[in-house]
Amino acid sequence: MRGLGHSCPDTLVPGAGSGRSPVPASPTSGLARRPHPVGISSRLPASVTRPLSLGRGSSGAGSRGAEPGRAGRAMTVSPRNLRALWPLAPCACTALLCLCPALRGRGAEDGAGCGPLLKGSALLLLLLGYLLLRYRGAAATKPGPRAPALAPRSRLARRSLLERFYERQLRPSPHVLGHSKAHVSRIVGELVRAAKAQGLQPGPLALALRGDFVGVGSAYEQHQVRGADAFDVLVPLRPPPRRALEPRGAGPGAFACALSGAGPEGAERGAVSSARVLRWFQGHVARCLGAVRYRLQERCRLSLAAGAGPPTLLVRPRSDYVCCHLALAVRLVPALPLGDALYLVPARQALWALDASKPEQRLLGWLRQQAPPDSCHLKCLQILKGLRDLSGRGLEGPLGSQWGRVLSSYALKTALFSVLLRGPWQAWQEQFLVERLEELVLYLRDCLHKRVLMHFFLGNPRVPEAVPVPRFLREAAPLNLLAAFDASTLDAAAAQLLKAWSQAPKIIRMYSGPRHLRRSPALCRHVPEAGQEAQSD
């Protein structure tokens, strides 16, 4: 990298790279070494400035000076050398024991026995047994796989590569994102107002739209990756008059909701099924889309894609008003308000799930105030999401189908919250991007090995007091986000995550060709109008 690491001539470090050195070797003083110039050794890597390991003949009067090219080739004790010595040691002890009878007879004639020899052989055998036990104990307590340690120069090279990866493939254009959010706000706002104008809908549910909407997800939390073309919007519902919603716990992370009080005739009492509400919401939005489609037909084409989950509003541009000719997909999620910016959204079967997007946005805002101005915590989250997507392209089998679910964006964000609160805040400066990414990867690896990654708000008493959280949320049953996956899948995901981080440069270069790069949309001709709408949004 530029600005770090100065090249040092071969005369400063004998035997460090070349086979010969211009430093003369004195036959009386061993290897002659010239001192480093002041200010250079402190900037060299430890692998270059460490003392040389001299071989035989490097010290002592009258000994020959060691060759500079062989100065660093001293024999080191390694487990392989120890394994080679194990067969020789028993053979030597056996030979001494075989010679003992012959020496005993000779010793009897000479008046001396072989007692000292037997004692020495026994001590040698005990020493070998002790070393064998120590070696096996160290091998048994060997820690699990860790992320490979990086030299300072390698860390700088990796940081530069990650920065380019973030700028070229992950970071969305602020202009495109701001204009797209403004256009989504206008379309969804008109759709919600048209639905509210129809008032209370007749039927067993007797629900209505409250008349507003809430933008949630990564696009509104400033950690969206790649294109700004996908958005999530909560559409709050209003219960019938003189009726109230009563949430009840139905397991970890699941809730049942009931209507209480006296309502209009025809309205059902008891539990409110999320599946029935979802079907009613899809039909209601489809009926209201006609009026909105007519008013916006000169600018875009609107269609509704309905499936098993919440409906998705598809926006296809007719002119360049839609930001940079970008097609948008807006997921409309019906939500039951609980107060304190908390909502219940449809979950499996007839149950509901808690949506804490607004408290999470407050937490991110509080973390932004505590962290340094050049904090890299959101960039770490975006880069980790990008590496997850790239490393999952070639996966097959069970892990390939579960990879995106195990390391979902919500799981990665939850892990980031936990690592951030461990502090210190100054450790999240921009210059420590690689170190914080590695810490986040190792934390996720440990969570996958332990099969535990707890929801940050449900049943967590350690939420910062600066972030207001309702009491029932703190006292709720804790939710493990990894409970739905088996042990083999989590172990495989942990190994794949560590492999993706270790081979991040190779993976990024593999998918950095022209066909993998993000297309840069042309700037639209409504920049002043786009800026005005973005400010109003």
Salt bridges, closest charged atoms under 4 A:
GLU163 OE1 - LYS379 NZ 3.13
GLU167 OE1 - ARG171 NH1 3.89
GLU190 OE2 - ARG186 NE 3.71
GLU190 OE1 - ARG295 NE 3.57
ASP212 OD2 - ARG210 NH2 2.89
GLU221 OE1 - HIS223 NE2 2.71
GLU221 OE1 - LYS413 NZ 3.08
ASP232 OD1 - ARG331 NE 3.24
GLU246 OE1 - ARG248 NH2 3.64
GLU268 OE1 - ARG276 NH1 3.03
ASP320 OD2 - ARG525 NH2 3.29
ASP320 OD1 - HIS526 NE2 3.56
GLU360 OE1 - LYS413 NZ 2.82
ASP389 OD2 - ARG226 NH1 3.13
ASP389 OD1 - ARG388 NE 3.09
GLU430 OE2 - LYS379 NZ 2.68
GLU435 OE2 - ARG155 NH1 3.85
GLU438 OE1 - ARG155 NH2 3.50
GLU439 OE2 - ARG422 NH2 2.97
GLU439 OE1 - ARG436 NE 2.86
ASP446 OD1 - ARG445 NE 2.94
GLU475 OE2 - ARG471 NE 2.73
ASP491 OD1 - HIS449 ND1 3.66
ASP491 OD1 - ARG451 NH1 2.72
GLU529 OE1 - HIS526 ND1 3.34
